[in-house]
Amino acid sequence: MSARAQYAPSEQPASGARGGAVASVLPGGAGAKAGLSAGSSIVAVNGHRIRDIIDWWWYADESPVRVDWIDPDGAEHVSELARAPGQGWGIDFREQVFDTVRTCKNRCAFCFMSQLPPGLRRALYLRDDDYRLSFLQGNFVTLTNLGDADVSRILEQRLSPLYVSVHATDPDVRRRLICANEDRALEILARLLEGGISIHAQIVLVPGVNDGEVLDRTLAWLAEQDGVRSVGVVPLGYTRFQAEFSRSYEDAEAALAVLEQLAGWQTRSRERTGVTWVHAADEFYVNAGAEIPDAEHYDDFPQYENGIGLVRSFLDDIERERTALGGAMRTLEQAGRTVKLVTGTLAAPAISRALESSGNDRSSASQRVVVLAVSNQFFGGNVSVAGLLTGGDIVEALQGEDDAVCLLPDVVLNADGVTLDDLTLEDIRSRSGADVRLVSSDVSGLLSGMLSAVDAHHTPPARK
């Protein structure tokens, strides 16, 4: 239904923390034998100060290793850790980055973080631009804050692939879009590619700025670089909390023009290399009213976490589970229960059509599963994905749904179980008075939610 929104946990770890904070230690493991415990911090391995989990993997690759660490009471220790071949160290860290997360110093005109309203929790305003999180989590980075030492480290430790926001290669356009104090990103990108680092590139397309001929020039430059494994083209996203943008590619004609432009590049790439290479975000197909390409078109879905191929993947999962879905719909009909699937307005039409097909089109059984498209009133603009829905908008949409079981995709909650406006699942239940159940954002989650709706013993909470 949607990829999980990659917004931060409710609280950010303290910046400048000394070493890697240990979250847990496996009893009987190498770490436990050395005396480490939850709350300890590992500062160095074999004399190398560790800045993140990557350094830990790199310097603690062999056995034995000498570890400098601090216990929960602040006492400093030096221990030798040893392990048998094939065994781990039995140590889990609280965070992947041990020092301060690198933030973005650019002033990109289209930056979504700069379009957030005031008053949200502090972590949501963190504009990370950290190449380590690009390698570890697939976050897109600009490379504008990298120095020579960073490049050397990436090459030495083989941090590949990286996910890079390119947007444009024309210097004037980049100055207008990215507004970097010093823009060496393309030079650094070329050095990384020459050094064997693979790249997945992103282009945020802004109408009248980096589309049209500028887009062709950007793709031509990327196509010439060995190691650019994929390119994702995504539309500008804007909220109501800014005054610069009032349109993106919501218009069917504008969206279709982008698809037609990319089609030529895709055809040539498949003829030359056997892969599509450049992929359009799902929004372009939905807004254009165009057919969603088949799975082969998306290669191995390299830009899935960038919102590219989500609809196709979900539709294919529905097709594979057609029999099970049809049976679940008939079970709901027999029990006299109705399920409403909460999602954003973007994917709702495609999901509705697919579910109707699974229930034999307009049969009475298929009407037992209804897609509830929630408009994003909080952000406004063209924000339409499920992962950016707020609890307040969901609560408002669920008013009067007391007779249905409402399935809420887990993408609306962060790692701490709260929405962008800090509501929990229990808050949504109590404020709406609806029977709301959290499900995974895939067809298996939908199926389990449908079957759980038959449980007649569950009663909705009283509305507060």
N, C-alpha and C positions, 0 to 999 in steps of 0.2 A: 504493500500500500504506500509505503514511503520509506526512505532511509532515515535513520535516526538523525535528528538535528544535532550538529556538532557544537552545541553551546557548552560552556564550561560547567563544572560542578558548582554547587551553591557557594562554596567558599574556595578561594585560591590558597594554595600553600604559601607559607611565609617566604618571601623572596630572600635570596642570599643564604639559604639554609646550608649548614656545614655538612657536606657529605651526603650520602644516600641514606635516608631514614628507613630503617627496617620495619616492615609491617608485621611479618611473622617469620618464625624459624621452625623448620621441620624437626620434631623431636628425633634425636639420634643421628641427625645429619651433621655434616662437617661444620656448619655454622654453630649449631648447638654445642658441639663438643668443644669449640673454641670459647664458649661462654657468651656468644651473642644472643640477644633476645629482642622481642618486640620493643621498640623505643630506642634501640641502639642506632648508631650512625656509622657507616663505613666511609672513611675519608680517603684512603689511598690503597692501592694494590701494587705490590712490588715497587714502591716508591713513586708511583704515578698517581697524582691526585685525580679522583674520578669526578666528572662533572654530570654524568647521566648514566642511564642503564647501558648505553652503548659502550662507554668506557669500561664498565664492569665486565661486559661480555668480552671485550677486546683484551683487557689486561689479565683477566682471570680465566683465560681460555685453557691454560695448562694447570698441572698439579705437581707439586704443592705451590701455594702462593703465600706471600707475606701480606697481611692485612693490617692497616692502621685503623683503629676504630675507637668510638667513644660509647661508653655504656650509658644507660638512662640517667645515672646520677652525675654524669659529666666527667667521669674518670677516663683517662686515655690509656689505650692498650695497643700492643703489637702482638699478633698471633700468626702462627703458621697454620694454614688450612690445607688439608689433603683429602682427596677423594679417589675412588676407584674409577677406572675407565668406564665411560658411559653414564656415570652418576652425576647428578646436579649438586649444587652447593647447599641446597635446602634452605635458601634465603629468598624471601620475597620482599621487594621494596614498595614503599608507600606511593612513590611517584616515579615516573620515567625520567624526568628532568630533575636533577638534584640542585642546580643553581637557579638563577632567575630565568624564566622563559623570555626569550627574545621577542620583543614587540615590534610592530610595524612603525616605521618613522615616515612613511609616505603620507600623502594627502590625496589619495585616489578619489576622484570626483564621485565615483559610484559605490564607495565603500559602504556596505550594509551596516557596519558597526557605527558609523558616523550618523546613520539615520535612525538610531534608537532614541526613544524618548527619555527624558531624565527620570530618575527615581527608581530605576530597576536595580537589582542587586549588582554589586560592583563587578563580579566575575563576568557578567555579560558584556562588559565594555572592553574586555581584554582583547586586543588586536594582535594575536600571536603571528609572528613571521619568523618562525624558528625552524631551520633546516632539519633539526633533529626530530621534531614532530612530523615533518614531512616524510622522513624515512620511516618513522615508527608507526604513524597513524594515517598517513596519506593526506595530511593537511597541505593545501597549496600555499606556496611561499613565493615572494617576488625576487629573492636573491639580491635585493638592493642593499642589504645590511651585512653582506659577507665581505670579509677581508681575505688576504692571501693565506693567512693561517687557517682559516675555515676551509678554504678550497683544498689546501694540503691535507687537512684532516679527512675531508670527505673522500679524497682520492686514496689516501692510505688505508682507511678503514672500510673502503668499498661500500659507502652508504648509497646503495642503489636498489630500486629506483627512487628518484625524487619526484615530487609533484610541484610543478612550477607554473605560476600565473604569468603568462607572456603578454597577453592582451593586444600588443602591436609591436612591430619591429621598426616602424618609421619613427625617427627621433623626435620630430615635432609632435606627432600624435602621442607618443609616450610621455612627453613633457606635459601635454594637456590632460592625459588620463591619470598618470601615476604621481606626478608632482614630486618626484624624488629629489632630495638635496644633492645627491651624487648618484647617477645612474650608470653603473657598470654591469648591470645584470646580464645583458646579452653577451658581453665579453666573458663574464664568468660562466655563463651557460655554455658557451663554446668550449671553454677550457675543460669543464666537467665532461662534456660529450666526447671531447678528444681523449680524455683520460679513461673512457670506458663506462662512465656513469649513464645509466638509462634514465630517460625523462618521460613523464606524462605531463603534457602541457594543457593549460586552460586559457581560453579566450572569453572574457566577459564582453559581450557584444553590446555596444551603446549606439543607438540609432544616430546616423549622421556623423559619427566620430571615427569608429574603427571597423565599420562594416563596408560593404561594396568593394571598391578597388583596394582599399587599405587591408581588408581581410584577405583578399587574394595575395597581396604582397607578403603578408604575415605567414600565410600557409606555404607560400613558395619558399620562404627562408627556412621554415621549419622542415619542409620536405627535403631540403638539401643537407640537413644535419643527420648524420648517422647517430642512432641512439634515441631519437624521438619516437617512442613506441606508440603513442596515441595523442590525439588532440581533441579536447572537448570544447565545444562552442555552446555557451550558455547565455541566456538573455539577461540584460540588465534587470536587477530587482530593485524596486524602490518602495518606500513607505510614504505615509502621509506626513511624516515628520521632517520634510525637506521641501524646498521650493524649486530645485533645479530641474527635476524630471517629472514629466506628466504622462509619458508613454514609453513603452518598450516595444515588444513585438506581439502585443495582444491582438492586434488587427490581423485577420486571416491572410490578407494579401501580403503584408509585411513579413509574416512568419513563413509563408509559402516561398517568398523570394529568397529567403535565407536557405531554405531546404533545397531549392533549385540550384542555388549557387554552390552549395556543398556537394550536390549530387555529382557534378563533374569531377571534383577532386576525389570523391569516393570511388567512382567508376575507374578512374585512372590508377588509383592506388590498388584496387583489387586486381586489375589487369597486370600491374607490375609486381606486386608483392603478395597478393592473395588475401590481404586484410583491408578492411574499410578505412582504418587509420584515423580519419577525422569524423567525429560523431556529434550530431546535434542533440541538444537537450530535449527531453520529452515535451517540454512546453511548446516547442516549435511545432511538433506534430499535432498536439492537442489544439493549439490555437489556430492552426491552418486547416483543421478538419481533415488532416491527411491520415492515411492508414499507418499504423505503427509497424515499422519494419520487423521482419522475423528475427529470431535469435542469432542466426548466422551473421546477420548484418552487423551485430555488435561485437564480433570477434569473441573474445573471452570476457566481455564486459569490463574492460580496464577502467572505465570511468563511472562505474556503478555508484560509488559513494558520492559522486558529483551530480547525482540525479539523472544519469543517462542510462536508459535501459530498464528503469524501475517498472514502468508500465508493461513493457514486453514481458519481463520476468514474471510479473504478477498474473498477466493474462495466460501465459504458458502453464503456470502452476494451477490456475483454475481449470484449464483444459485437461491437465493430467488427473485432476481430482474431480472431474465432472461427475462420475458415478457416485462418489462419496458425498459430494455437495447435493446432488439430486436426492439422495437418500436422507440427508440431514434436513433438507427442505420439507420432504414428506413427513418426517418425524415431527417437525415443528407444526405442520398443518394438523396432524392428528392430535397433537397436544394443545392446539389452539393458541400457540405462542407466536409472537412476532419478534424478529431481531432487527435492530437498526445499527448499521455499521457507520461509525463516525469517521469522516475523512475530510480533506480539504476539497475545495471546489475544482482544483486542477484535474485530479484523477477520477473524480466521482462519475462522470459520464461513461468512461471506459469500463470502470468496475461494474456499473449498473448493467451495461449491455452484456458483459461476460456472465454475470450472475443470472440474468434472465435466460441466457442460452443454456446454462447448466440446469435450469429448472424447466426446460422445455418451453422457452419463450414466455408467453403470457399465462401459463398455467396458474391455478390458484396456489399451488405449492410455492412457485417462484415468488409470489407476492409476500411470502412470509419473511423474506430477507430484503430489507429496504436500505439503500445507501443514503445516509444523512450527510449532505454536503454542508459544511460549516464555513460561512464567509468570515474572513479575517478582518473584523471590524477594528481590532486593536491596532494592527500595523497599517491597514488600509493599503493604498497603492495597488501594486499587482502581486502582492504576497498571497499565494494560494495553495501552498503545500501543507500537508498534515503536520509535518514536523515543526512548523512555526505557529501552530494554533495555540492560543492562550487558554487558560482555564476559564477565564471570564466569558470568552466567546463560546466555549463549549457549554458552559452552564446555561447561557442564554438560549442556545440552540436546543437544549434538552428540556426546556420548560414544556410541560404538557405531555411528556413522553412516559408517563407513569405506567402505561399498559404494555410497554415494550422492554425487552432486554437490550441495552445499548452497549455495543462493543467498542471500546476505546483503544486505538492502536498505541503500543508502548512508545512510539516515537515522540509523543507529545510530552513525555517526562524525561528529565535528565538522569544522570547516574544517581542522584540523591532522591529521585522519585517525586520531583516537583516540576510544575510547568514553568513557562517563561515568566509568569506573573505569580509564582510561588504558591500555587495551589497543589495540594496532594490529591490522590484519588479519592480519599475519604471526604475532602473538601468538596470535590465535584459532586459526589453522591449526595451529600447532605444539603448542599445549596440548590441542587436541581430537583431533588426528590426522586430521581430516576434510578433504576436498577442498572448501574454502570459497572461493567466488568472489563478489566484490562486484559488485552490479548496481544500476542506477538504480531508483528506487522507483516505477516505472510499468510498464505492460504491455510496452513496448518493451524495457525492461531484463529483464523476465521472459523474453521471447522470445529475446533474444540469449543469456541464460544457459542456456536450454534447449538451444539449438543448439550452444553451446560445450561442453555436457556430452557431446556425441557424440565429442569429441576423446579418443581412447583413449590418447594419448601422455602425458596428464597423470596423474601419480601423487600420491597424498596425501602430505603431509610426515610424517616420523616423529614420533610423539608424544614430547614431552619430559616 
